[in-house]
Amino acid sequence: MNKYQLELNDKKIEIDQYPIPFENDWVTDLNRFEFKSTNLSNSIKHYFSLIWEIGQRNKSRTDWIFKYSLRLFEFGTVMIPNKSWRLFENLLLKTSLIQPAILDITTRILITYKSYVDSTSKSKIKDLIESVILNHSQINHNFEVTWALWLAKSFEIRIEERIANVVIETKDPAAILILLCIDKEHKLVNGTPDYSSITSELIDNVLFSEYWILAYEAVRKNWLTPPNPNLIAENKFFSILDSLNVEYFDCSRQLKVYKNIELIEENLDVSGSIVNKTTEELTEEQKQELYNDAETISISGIM
């Protein structure tokens, strides 16, 4: 099961007897929280304090809790004015450092507020990226490492050679493909990473191994040179895919955001209709995603 990343995490399994509440208390607490447009910065501090406190009480579920709680900002339900950005950014990045499993949502939020992200922001983001890669690559947290790299790509954050080599050592196809994209296409890697441990394995039946997507994409895009330059051409199946211009990884793609938010200056017009948009004002897609998350969290809390 571990080989296919389908192993059960005993720390996240609880068995209770009915009757029990089918919604976690913390979901109710978060839904009751009201952001005050008159002092949004204080509301932001109180909100993050609340989710950290909930996370402290439910340490095995911080990923679910933080993901659910950050949906407000991901969907643009709560919009952050320029005046409150630095505070919000610091708390968001700190939360991501506490639980890097939320980096996918963090990345989308930062892209949503891309016009706010300056050199100071990028310096903090780089620190987060390096910390996540160094700490989580050692324990095979490939999801976290992969999203850290995608965050780097999204904001053109330079990757140091030593960090790149740590990623290569994971031998995770997704992470290495993104690293190659950052290195070969965007030229954002300092120094010369050592890909020799990867290229040496681009032989024989690698295209039918768990590394097939890395081998196919890296060779096809001329990012890596295999010992046998005809690796794809001599494979009956993958040569057909190549001739049909089939690709599985597009380096130019980016996350879709729910809103593109330009600089918002905090003024008297920032009202509850902006800061406290009701669920009914969300799009159907946003509603469904939010409800799915709540349902998953509630059911998981029962099991």
N, C-alpha and C positions, 0 to 999 in steps of 0.2 A: 504493500500500500504506500509506503514511504517513497518508493521509486517513482510512483505516479502522482505524488503529492496529494494523496487521498487519505492520509493517516488521520486518526482522530486525536484531538487534543483533550486529554482528560481534564485539564484545568478549566476548560470551557464547557464541561458537561455537568449538569446538575439534574437530579431526579427528585421531584416533589410529588406529593399526593394531593389530589383534588379534594376539596375546592380551594383553588388559589387564584389570585388576580391574573388575568391574561394580558395585562399591560404592565410593564415595569413602572415603578414609582417615578423613576428619573425621566421617563418619557413625558409623564404628566407635568413634572416640574419644569421641563424645558418648554413645553407647549404653553405654559402659563406665563412664561417670562415676557415682560413688556419692555421694548426699547423706547426710551424717552427721547423725542426729537429735540427737546429743549437742552438736554445735556447728554448727547450721544456718547461722548467719550467715557463718561461714568458708567453708562449702560453697558458699553463694550467690556469695560473692566469687570463689572459685576457678572456679566454673562460668562466670560472665560473663567472667572473664579468659581462660578457655579459648575461648569462642566469639568473643571479640574477636581473639584470637591467630589462630584459624582464619580469621576474616574478613580479617585482615591478609594472610594467605598467599593468599587467594582473593578479591581485591578486586572482581572482576567478578561474584561470586556471593554477596555478603553478604546479599542479600534472601532467597535460598533458605536459606542457612545459619542466619540469625537466625530465620526463620519456623519452620524445623524444630526448632531448639533451644528455642524458647519454647513449643512444644506441651505440654511437661511442666506448665507453669504454666497454660496455657489450659484443659487438660483437668482440672486439679486433681490430676494425678498427684503433683506435689509441692505441698504446701500450706504457705502462708507464715503463721507465727504473728505476732501483733501486734508482738512484740519485734523481729522481723527486718524488719518492713514498710518502715520508712524506708530502710534500706539497699537492699532489693529495689526499691523504687519509684525511687530515684535511679538505679540501674543500668538498670532497664527504660526509663526516660525518656531516659537518655543513649544507650542502644542505639537507641531510636526516632529520636533526633536524628541519629545516625550514618547510619541507613538507614530513612527514613520510609516505605518500601514495606511495612514491617511494622505500620503503624498500625492495620490492621484487627484484627490479633491483639492488639496493645497495648490497643486499646479494649475488646476482650472480656475481657482479663485484668483491667483496671481495673474493669469492670462487675462481674466476679466478686467482686472485693474492695471493692465499693462502700461497705461499712460501715467500711472503713479510710480512705477518702478524706476528708480534712478540708480546712480552709481553706489550710493549708500545701501540701497536695498540689495543690489547685486552682490555687494561684499558680504552681507549677512546671509544671503542665499547660498553663496559659495561655501561659507563656513558650515551651513547645514548639510549641503551636499557631501562635503568631504567627511564630516562626522558620520553621516549615515552609511556611506560606502565603507569606511574603515571599520566601523563597529558591526555592521550587519552582514558584510561579506564573509566574516569569520564563522558565522552561524547559519550560513546558507539561506539567509533571508533575501532571496533573489528578487522578489516583488519589490521590496524597499529599494534595493540597489538599482533596479531597472528604472523605477520612477525617479530616483535621484538623478540619474543620467538624463532622463527625458526633461526634467526640470532644467538641467544645465543646458541642454540643447535649445529649449524654449526661450531662454534669456541670454543665450550666447555667453554662458559662463565658461571660462577657460578651465580645462582639466589638467592638473599637473601629471607629469610622467609617472610618479610613484603611485598616484591614485589610479591611473589607467592600468598599471601593471597589477594592482590589486584586483581590479575588475576582470582582467584576463585570467587570473588565477582561479576565479570562480568557475570558469568554463561554462557559464550559463549562456546559452545561445542568444536570448533576447537582450541581455545586458551587453554582450560583446557586439552584437549588431548595432545597437545604439551608440556604443563607444566608437565603432568604425565609422558610423555616420558622422559623429562629431569630429573625428580625426580626419578622415579622408575627404569628406565633402565640405565641412565647415572650417576645417583647419584650426580647430579650437583646442588642440592638445599640445601642451608645451613638451618639448623634448621628443624622444623617439621611443615609444612603447615597444616592448618585446613581444611580438606576436608569434615567435618561433614555436612555442608549445602548441599553438593552434594550427599553424600551417603544416607542421610535421604530421598532424593527424588527418590531413585532407587527402587521404589515400583509400584505395580499395573500395570497401563498401560503406564508407562514411555517409554516403547519400541515403543509405537505408538504416542509419543509426539515429539515435536521439538528437544528433547534431546536424541532421540533414538540412534544416532550414538555414543554419549558419553557413554550412559548406556551400549550399546552392547560391544563396544571396551574396555572400562575400566574394566568391569566385566569379559569379556572373557580373557583378558590379566592378570587378577588377580591384577590389579592396585588398584581397589577399591572393598570393600566387601559390598554387599547390605544387607539390613535387612533380605531378603529372599535369601538364598544361591542358590536356584533353580530358580532364576529369568528368566534365559534364557531357562533352561530345560523345564520349565512349559509353555513356549510360543510356540505354534505349529509352527509358522512361523520362528521365530528366532532360535529355536532349530534345524530346518532343515539347516539353514545357518551355524550354529555352527558345525553341524555334517559334513558338506561339507567343513569345514575349510575356510569359506568365511570371509575375513576381508576387512575393508574399510580404515584403517589407518595403514601404515607401518612405524614404528619408525626409521627404518634403511635407508629409502630412502633419496635421496638428489637431489637438483636442478642439472640439466645438464648445463654445461657451453659450450660456443662456442669454447673456446680455453683454454688449460691448459698452463699458462705462468709461466715459471721458472724465476729466477733472470736475468734481462737484465741489463748489465752494459752499461752506456751511453758512446759511443765512436764515432769515425768518420764514422762508418759503419751504424749508425742510420740515415737512409735516408728517403726521402719523401715516398718511396714505403712502408715503415713500418708505418710512422706516418700519412700519408695521403692516405691510401688505397682508391681507387675509389670504387663506388658502384658496378661496374662490377666485382670486385674481390671477392665480398661476395658470399657465397653459396646461392643457390636458396631459402633455408629456411630463411636465414637472410634477403635477399632482400624482400621476401614477408612480413615478420614481420615488417620491416622498412617501407615499402610502406603502409601497413595496418595502422600503427600508424600515418603516415603523412596524410593519407586520412581521418582517424577518426578525427584527430585534425582539419583539414581544414573544414570538414563538420560541426563539432561541433562549429567552429568559426562563421559559417554562421547562424546557428540556434539560 
